[in-house]
Amino acid sequence: MAHEALFAPGTSWSYGNTNYLLAGLLIEKVTGRPLAEQITHRIIQRIGLRHTSFPGAGDERIREAHSQGYFAAKPGAPLEKITEMDLSWGWVAGQVGPRR
């Protein structure tokens, strides 16, 4: 409540990870188990995703053949290779990725 709203309720939309984060916390509270374990067991393994994982913090390596990803900080800036990166910053909102 310390920040002013970006727009009046119902007049626009802005992306945020809040609902994903709350869902992750709720899953952990209800199951009493870590989110990574629940996603791996209940989704990744159950539907047979053989090349997908919920990597742990600091796990940046992709073990199998994969494409390369690049990012430019601003238009015209040199491309930076970002293929292998720690996805844990996104937790439930973006930590699932190629098998690491």
C-alpha positions as CSV (number, residue, x, y, z in Angstrom):
1,M,0.0,0.0,0.0
2,A,3.1,2.3,0.1
3,H,3.0,2.6,-3.7
4,E,0.3,4.4,-5.8
5,A,-1.7,2.2,-8.1
6,L,-0.6,2.2,-11.8
7,F,-4.3,2.5,-12.9
8,A,-7.8,2.4,-11.6
9,P,-9.1,-1.2,-10.9
10,G,-10.6,-2.9,-13.9
11,T,-9.2,-0.3,-16.4
12,S,-5.9,-2.0,-17.4
13,W,-3.7,-4.9,-16.7
14,S,0.0,-5.4,-15.6
15,Y,1.9,-8.6,-15.3
16,G,3.1,-9.8,-11.9
17,N,4.3,-13.0,-10.3
18,T,2.4,-12.6,-7.1
19,N,-0.3,-15.2,-7.8
20,Y,2.3,-17.8,-8.8
21,L,4.3,-17.1,-5.7
22,L,1.2,-17.4,-3.4
23,A,0.2,-20.6,-5.2
24,G,3.7,-22.1,-4.6
25,L,3.6,-21.1,-0.9
26,L,0.1,-22.6,-0.6
27,I,1.2,-25.9,-2.2
28,E,4.1,-26.2,0.3
29,K,1.8,-25.3,3.2
30,V,-0.9,-27.8,2.2
31,T,1.4,-30.7,1.3
32,G,4.1,-30.1,3.9
33,R,6.7,-30.8,1.2
34,P,9.0,-28.6,-1.0
35,L,7.5,-27.2,-4.2
36,A,10.2,-28.7,-6.4
37,E,9.3,-32.1,-5.1
38,Q,5.6,-31.6,-5.8
39,I,6.1,-30.2,-9.3
40,T,8.5,-33.0,-10.2
41,H,6.2,-35.8,-8.8
42,R,2.8,-34.4,-9.7
43,I,3.5,-32.8,-13.0
44,I,6.8,-33.6,-14.7
45,Q,6.9,-37.3,-13.9
46,R,3.2,-37.9,-14.1
47,I,2.8,-36.6,-17.7
48,G,6.2,-38.0,-18.8
49,L,8.2,-34.9,-19.4
50,R,11.6,-36.6,-19.8
51,H,13.6,-33.4,-20.6
52,T,12.1,-31.0,-18.0
53,S,13.1,-30.3,-14.4
54,F,12.6,-28.0,-11.5
55,P,16.3,-27.2,-11.0
56,G,17.7,-26.2,-7.6
57,A,19.3,-22.9,-6.8
58,G,22.7,-22.5,-8.5
59,D,22.0,-25.3,-11.1
60,E,22.8,-23.6,-14.4
61,R,24.0,-26.4,-16.6
62,I,21.8,-27.9,-19.3
63,R,22.9,-31.6,-19.8
64,E,21.5,-32.4,-23.2
65,A,21.6,-30.8,-26.7
66,H,19.9,-27.4,-26.6
67,S,19.5,-24.1,-28.4
68,Q,21.4,-21.0,-27.4
69,G,19.7,-17.9,-25.9
70,Y,21.0,-14.4,-26.3
71,F,19.9,-11.0,-24.8
72,A,20.7,-7.4,-25.7
73,A,20.3,-5.0,-22.7
74,K,19.1,-2.3,-25.1
75,P,18.7,-1.9,-28.8
76,G,22.1,-2.0,-30.5
77,A,23.9,-3.3,-27.4
78,P,26.1,-6.4,-27.8
79,L,24.3,-9.7,-27.4
80,E,25.0,-11.5,-24.2
81,K,24.8,-15.3,-24.1
82,I,22.2,-16.3,-21.4
83,T,21.6,-19.9,-22.4
84,E,22.7,-21.3,-19.0
85,M,21.5,-19.4,-16.1
86,D,20.1,-19.9,-12.6
87,L,16.3,-20.0,-13.0
88,S,15.7,-20.2,-9.2
89,W,15.1,-16.4,-9.1
90,G,11.7,-17.0,-10.6
91,W,10.8,-19.9,-8.3
92,V,7.3,-21.1,-9.1
93,A,6.9,-18.3,-11.7
94,G,9.7,-19.5,-13.9
95,Q,12.0,-22.1,-12.5
96,V,10.8,-25.0,-14.6
97,G,13.1,-25.5,-17.5
98,P,15.2,-28.0,-19.6
99,R,16.6,-30.9,-17.6
100,R,19.7,-29.6,-15.8
